[in-house]
């Protein structure tokens, strides 16, 4: 590996750190829009339910890299606000799965608008080619 490559990897680290910081700020704003009284992680639980449909707490914990007990507490907080509901698992009739309610879906859509607007503000003057290049490179990076 040459010096230039090493230097570029260092620059990559700096740019990814800046990207992650900006992403955290956008996620915090979206989570607040979702529900200002809930922890930001509750927004992540709701978003996972929207993407994957009814899901057990253990599976949510795996997908989100959280502890199962934390996911259960978050789901209870969401349920108390009627944003998520617990239902009997249709696959085995014994377990419980959580699913997003219509109210939860509406709030999630409003929160996702915050994210979309923040991203659009950063790339609105980019060409489609530039945006496609970034998306492609990020996909490649995330697969490695």
Order of alpha helices (4+ residues) and beta strands (2+ residues): alpha-alpha-alpha-alpha-beta-beta-alpha-alpha
